[in-house]
């Protein structure tokens, strides 16, 4: 069970799942754009998804350390 203070810290750092949700959305956009033949849009969407996953992981590690 997570203490109330730790739970508040997770929400304060933005680990409520928003970054992972955005990453999934951008991966779906990349897949659809790739299937439609829009390689540039697919590449940019995958880059954005990768960035959101990295931000989430950094914030998760910070939340665990603090």
Secondary structure, DSSP 8 states (H G I E B T S, - for coil): ---HHHHHHHHHTT-SSHHHHHHHHHHHHHHHHHHHT-HHHHHHHHHHHHHHHHHHHHHHHHHHH-
